[in-house]
């Protein structure tokens, strides 16, 4: 009985402590001169500081992305990764390997990029029904192969025989069949040829994070050659949370969650959902995403660059992001006059579908 009374007395004492601390805290909040908005702002600040990713190593950023072209003089730049005295500056990235010149996301497209003197390529990462990571952009196979089917509903055995050059306007010059590349094959080809990589994650499922982590573990050179990008902030957050050495970017286009096509900044493509309530919800998420991107999101993610649709880029936008220590990379710039504008006037890196000038 004596032990029972001691425990009871200790419990009562502990509760008195809690009750007193709670009473004092509430009294301070109600009667102290600092308003609630300050307490709330301080709480948000503390939460952000706790959950934010660590900043990237700027030395590694420069190894992966090259030196920022907007900060350098023309005679200091080189498009080659390893040069005699000159510093590597990534001016052009072959979008999907340059899909206008060769079948997009194919090894032959990456090879052509290297031959054309372009030392950086971007490709898209998705998974098959049997969870095999492959290089492919669309949700369906129709546009490239002329056949029907969703990538997520097809196995690798079903996909690996398809000709992704079937509908290409220049298919007559290709020898044989262009097939879908495995993720590992694309990595090995790019690293062997010293091509810098932008790996664009199209899969919104967080299981894709482990695919990336496994790739970096298997191919350590990716730390110096690859940047991960996605339209989904949570994917980027989880990757850098798990491995702070990985360099990441965030891709952005207007109405990413509510609209299927990017269009221009003042236009709206087809709705992602035919359900009006879902569309309204996605539109609200778009507004929140737009508002938070340059205020909180970039700092929580600790990205190194934003990949923006070319139609929403201006000197003001570039200066705003540069003031935050974030590079701006444009996509997709295909006209010769546009290429000249982004290189000579805006002085930023751009992604292009064609390496023809």
C-alpha positions as CSV (number, residue, x, y, z in Angstrom):
1,X,0.0,0.0,0.0
2,X,2.9,2.3,0.8
3,X,4.2,2.0,-2.8
4,X,0.8,2.6,-4.2
5,X,0.5,5.9,-2.2
6,X,3.9,7.0,-3.3
7,X,3.0,6.5,-7.0
8,X,-0.3,8.2,-6.5
9,X,1.4,11.2,-4.7
10,X,4.0,11.4,-7.5
11,X,1.3,11.4,-10.2
12,X,-0.6,14.2,-8.5
13,X,2.6,16.2,-8.2
14,X,3.4,15.7,-11.8
15,X,0.0,16.8,-12.9
16,X,0.2,19.9,-10.7
17,X,3.5,20.7,-12.5
18,X,1.9,20.3,-15.9
19,X,-1.1,22.2,-15.0
20,X,1.0,25.1,-13.6
21,X,3.2,25.3,-16.7
22,X,0.1,25.2,-18.9
23,X,-1.6,28.0,-17.0
24,X,1.5,30.2,-17.1
25,X,2.0,29.6,-20.8
26,X,-1.6,30.4,-21.6
27,X,-1.5,33.5,-19.4
28,X,1.7,34.8,-21.2
29,X,0.1,34.2,-24.6
30,X,-3.1,36.0,-23.6
31,X,-1.7,38.9,-21.6
32,X,1.8,39.4,-22.9
33,X,2.2,42.3,-25.4
34,X,3.4,40.1,-28.3
35,X,0.4,39.4,-30.6
36,X,-0.7,36.0,-31.7
37,X,0.6,36.6,-35.3
38,X,4.1,36.8,-33.9
39,X,3.8,33.5,-32.0
40,X,2.3,31.9,-35.1
41,X,5.0,33.2,-37.4
42,X,7.7,32.1,-35.0
43,X,6.2,28.6,-34.9
44,X,6.1,28.3,-38.7
45,X,9.7,29.5,-38.8
46,X,10.8,26.9,-36.3
47,X,8.9,24.1,-38.2
48,X,10.6,25.1,-41.5
49,X,14.0,25.2,-39.9
50,X,13.4,21.7,-38.6
51,X,12.0,20.0,-41.7
52,X,14.2,21.8,-44.4
53,X,16.9,19.8,-46.2
54,X,20.5,20.8,-45.7
55,X,21.9,23.1,-48.5
56,X,23.9,21.5,-51.3
57,X,27.6,21.7,-51.5
58,X,28.3,24.5,-54.1
59,X,31.4,22.7,-55.3
60,X,29.4,19.6,-56.2
61,X,26.7,21.9,-57.8
62,X,29.4,23.4,-60.1
63,X,30.7,19.9,-61.0
64,X,27.2,18.7,-62.0
65,X,25.7,21.9,-63.6
66,X,28.9,23.7,-64.5
67,X,29.6,27.2,-63.5
68,X,26.6,29.6,-63.8
69,X,26.8,31.2,-67.3
70,X,25.1,34.4,-66.1
71,X,28.1,35.1,-63.8
72,X,30.9,34.4,-66.2
73,X,32.6,36.2,-69.0
74,X,32.5,34.6,-72.5
75,X,36.2,33.9,-72.7
76,X,36.0,31.9,-69.5
77,X,33.5,29.5,-70.7
78,X,33.7,26.1,-72.3
79,X,31.0,23.5,-73.2
80,X,33.5,20.7,-72.4
81,X,33.6,19.1,-69.0
82,X,37.4,18.8,-69.0
83,X,39.4,21.5,-70.7
84,X,42.7,23.2,-70.7
85,X,42.3,26.1,-68.3
86,X,38.7,27.0,-69.2
87,X,35.9,26.3,-66.8
88,X,33.0,24.0,-67.8
89,X,29.7,25.8,-68.4
90,X,26.6,23.9,-69.3
91,X,25.0,26.1,-72.0
92,X,22.7,23.5,-73.8
93,X,21.0,20.4,-72.6
94,X,19.5,17.9,-75.2
95,X,15.9,17.5,-74.0
96,X,15.1,13.8,-74.1
97,X,18.4,13.5,-76.0
98,X,17.2,15.8,-78.8
99,X,13.9,14.2,-79.7
100,X,13.5,16.1,-83.0
101,X,16.8,14.7,-84.4
102,X,16.5,11.1,-83.1
103,X,13.9,9.1,-81.3
104,X,13.5,10.7,-77.9
105,X,15.0,9.1,-74.8
106,X,16.9,6.6,-77.0
107,X,20.6,5.7,-76.7
108,X,21.1,6.8,-80.3
109,X,19.8,10.2,-79.4
110,X,22.3,10.4,-76.5
111,X,25.0,9.3,-78.9
112,X,24.1,12.0,-81.4
113,X,24.2,14.6,-78.6
114,X,27.8,13.6,-77.9
115,X,28.7,13.8,-81.6
116,X,27.2,17.2,-81.9
117,X,29.3,18.5,-79.0
118,X,26.4,18.7,-76.5
119,X,27.7,17.3,-73.2
120,X,24.4,17.2,-71.2
121,X,21.2,15.3,-71.8
122,X,17.8,15.1,-70.1
123,X,15.7,12.0,-70.0
124,X,12.5,10.8,-68.3
125,X,12.3,8.0,-65.7
126,X,9.2,5.9,-65.2
127,X,8.5,2.3,-64.0
128,X,6.7,-0.6,-65.8
129,X,4.0,-2.7,-64.4
130,X,6.6,-5.1,-63.0
131,X,8.6,-2.2,-61.5
132,X,11.4,-2.1,-64.0
133,X,12.8,1.5,-64.3
134,X,12.9,2.6,-67.9
135,X,13.5,5.8,-70.0
136,X,10.1,7.0,-71.3
137,X,8.1,10.2,-71.2
138,X,4.4,9.6,-71.9
139,X,1.9,7.7,-69.9
140,X,0.9,5.8,-73.1
141,X,3.0,4.3,-75.9
142,X,0.8,5.5,-78.8
143,X,2.6,8.7,-79.8
144,X,6.0,7.0,-80.3
145,X,5.1,3.4,-81.3
146,X,1.7,3.7,-83.0
147,X,0.4,1.0,-80.6
148,X,-1.9,1.5,-77.7
149,X,-1.3,0.8,-74.0
150,X,-0.4,2.5,-70.7
151,X,3.2,2.1,-69.4
152,X,2.0,1.4,-65.9
153,X,-0.1,-1.5,-67.2
154,X,2.6,-3.2,-69.3
155,X,5.6,-5.3,-68.4
156,X,9.1,-4.9,-69.5
157,X,8.8,-8.0,-71.7
158,X,5.9,-6.4,-73.5
159,X,7.7,-3.0,-73.9
160,X,11.2,-4.0,-74.8
161,X,10.4,-5.1,-78.4
162,X,8.5,-1.9,-79.3
163,X,10.0,0.5,-81.9
164,X,10.0,4.0,-80.4
165,X,11.1,5.5,-83.8
166,X,8.0,4.2,-85.6
167,X,6.3,7.6,-85.8
168,X,9.4,9.7,-86.0
169,X,9.4,12.1,-89.0
170,X,13.0,11.1,-89.8
171,X,12.6,7.4,-89.2
172,X,13.9,6.6,-92.7
173,X,17.5,7.4,-91.7
174,X,17.5,5.2,-88.7
175,X,19.0,1.7,-89.1
176,X,16.8,-1.0,-87.5
177,X,14.5,-0.6,-84.5
178,X,14.9,1.9,-81.8
179,X,13.9,0.3,-78.5
180,X,13.1,1.7,-75.0
181,X,16.2,2.0,-72.9
182,X,16.5,0.6,-69.4
183,X,17.4,3.1,-66.7
184,X,20.7,1.4,-65.9
185,X,21.7,1.2,-69.6
186,X,21.1,4.9,-70.0
187,X,23.2,5.8,-66.9
188,X,26.0,3.5,-68.1
189,X,26.0,5.0,-71.6
190,X,26.0,8.6,-70.3
191,X,28.8,8.1,-67.7
192,X,30.9,6.2,-70.2
193,X,30.6,9.1,-72.6
194,X,31.0,11.8,-69.9
195,X,27.6,13.2,-70.5
196,X,26.0,15.2,-67.7
197,X,22.5,14.0,-66.9
198,X,19.2,15.5,-65.9
199,X,17.0,12.7,-64.7
200,X,13.4,13.8,-64.9
201,X,11.2,11.7,-62.6
202,X,7.7,11.3,-64.1
203,X,6.5,8.8,-61.5
204,X,4.6,10.5,-58.6
205,X,4.8,7.3,-56.5
206,X,7.3,7.8,-53.7
207,X,8.7,4.3,-54.3
208,X,10.7,5.8,-57.1
209,X,12.9,7.5,-54.5
210,X,14.6,4.1,-53.7
211,X,15.3,3.6,-57.4
212,X,17.3,6.8,-57.5
213,X,19.1,6.0,-54.2
214,X,20.0,2.6,-55.5
215,X,21.3,4.1,-58.8
216,X,23.6,6.5,-56.9
217,X,24.9,3.6,-54.8
218,X,25.6,1.5,-57.9
219,X,27.0,4.3,-59.9
220,X,28.9,6.8,-57.6
221,X,30.0,9.0,-60.5
222,X,26.4,10.2,-60.7
223,X,27.2,12.5,-57.8
224,X,29.4,14.5,-60.1
225,X,27.4,14.1,-63.3
226,X,23.7,13.9,-62.5
227,X,20.9,16.2,-61.3
228,X,17.5,14.9,-60.4
229,X,14.4,16.9,-61.3
230,X,10.7,16.4,-61.0
231,X,7.4,18.4,-61.0
232,X,6.6,16.7,-57.7
233,X,8.2,18.6,-54.7
234,X,7.7,15.7,-52.3
235,X,9.8,13.4,-54.5
236,X,12.7,15.9,-54.6
237,X,12.3,16.5,-50.8
238,X,12.5,12.8,-50.0
239,X,15.5,12.2,-52.2
240,X,17.6,15.0,-50.7
241,X,16.3,14.0,-47.2
242,X,17.8,10.5,-47.7
243,X,21.0,11.7,-49.4
244,X,22.1,15.3,-49.1
245,X,24.9,14.8,-51.7
246,X,22.4,14.5,-54.6
247,X,21.9,17.6,-56.6
248,X,18.3,18.3,-57.4
249,X,16.2,20.7,-59.4
250,X,12.4,21.4,-59.4
251,X,10.6,21.6,-62.7
252,X,7.7,24.0,-63.0
253,X,5.0,24.9,-65.4
254,X,1.7,26.8,-64.8
255,X,-1.2,24.7,-63.6
256,X,0.8,21.6,-63.3
257,X,-1.7,19.8,-61.1
258,X,-4.9,20.9,-62.7
259,X,-4.0,21.0,-66.4
260,X,-2.6,18.5,-68.8
261,X,-0.6,20.8,-71.1
262,X,1.6,23.7,-70.1
263,X,0.6,26.1,-72.9
264,X,1.6,29.7,-72.1
265,X,1.4,31.4,-68.7
266,X,-2.0,33.0,-69.5
267,X,-3.6,29.9,-71.1
268,X,-5.1,26.8,-69.7
269,X,-4.9,23.3,-71.3
270,X,-7.3,20.4,-70.9
271,X,-8.3,19.6,-67.3
272,X,-6.6,16.6,-65.7
273,X,-9.8,15.6,-64.1
274,X,-13.3,15.6,-65.7
275,X,-14.8,15.8,-62.2
276,X,-15.5,19.5,-61.4
277,X,-14.8,19.1,-57.7
278,X,-11.5,17.4,-58.3
279,X,-10.6,20.1,-60.8
280,X,-11.4,22.9,-58.3
281,X,-9.3,21.1,-55.7
282,X,-6.4,20.7,-58.0
283,X,-6.7,24.4,-59.0
284,X,-6.5,25.4,-55.4
285,X,-3.4,23.2,-55.0
286,X,-1.9,24.9,-58.0
287,X,-2.5,28.3,-56.4
288,X,-0.9,27.2,-53.2
289,X,2.0,25.7,-55.1
290,X,2.6,28.9,-57.1
291,X,2.5,31.0,-54.0
292,X,4.8,28.9,-51.9
293,X,7.3,28.0,-54.6
294,X,9.5,31.1,-54.3
295,X,8.7,31.7,-50.6
296,X,9.1,28.4,-48.9
297,X,9.3,25.4,-51.2
298,X,12.7,26.1,-52.7
299,X,14.2,26.6,-49.3
300,X,12.6,23.5,-47.8
301,X,13.8,21.4,-50.7
302,X,17.2,23.1,-51.0
303,X,17.2,22.8,-54.8
304,X,20.0,24.1,-57.0
305,X,18.0,25.1,-60.0
306,X,14.4,25.6,-61.3
307,X,13.5,24.3,-64.7
308,X,10.9,26.8,-66.0
309,X,8.8,26.8,-69.2
310,X,10.4,29.3,-71.6
311,X,7.3,31.4,-71.9
312,X,7.3,32.4,-68.3
313,X,11.0,33.4,-68.1
314,X,12.0,37.1,-68.1
315,X,15.0,39.0,-66.7
316,X,12.9,39.8,-63.6
317,X,12.2,36.1,-63.0
318,X,15.8,35.2,-63.5
319,X,17.0,38.0,-61.1
320,X,14.5,36.9,-58.5
321,X,15.7,33.3,-58.5
322,X,19.4,34.3,-58.7
323,X,18.9,36.5,-55.6
324,X,17.9,33.3,-53.8
325,X,21.0,31.4,-55.1
326,X,18.9,29.4,-57.5
327,X,19.7,29.0,-61.2
328,X,17.1,29.2,-63.9
329,X,17.1,26.7,-66.7
330,X,14.6,27.1,-69.6
331,X,12.7,24.4,-71.5
332,X,12.2,23.8,-74.4
333,X,13.9,26.2,-76.6
334,X,13.9,25.1,-80.3
335,X,13.9,28.1,-82.6
336,X,17.4,29.6,-83.6
337,X,16.3,33.1,-82.6
338,X,15.1,31.9,-79.2
339,X,18.4,30.0,-78.6
340,X,20.3,33.2,-79.4
341,X,18.0,35.2,-77.0
342,X,18.5,32.8,-74.1
343,X,22.2,32.4,-74.6
344,X,23.2,36.0,-75.5
345,X,20.6,38.1,-73.7
346,X,19.3,36.1,-70.8
347,X,22.5,34.1,-70.4
348,X,21.0,31.0,-69.0
349,X,21.1,27.3,-69.7
350,X,18.3,25.9,-71.9
351,X,16.9,22.5,-72.9
352,X,16.3,21.9,-76.6
353,X,14.7,19.2,-78.7
354,X,17.0,19.8,-81.6
355,X,20.7,20.4,-81.8
356,X,20.4,21.7,-85.4
357,X,21.2,25.4,-85.7
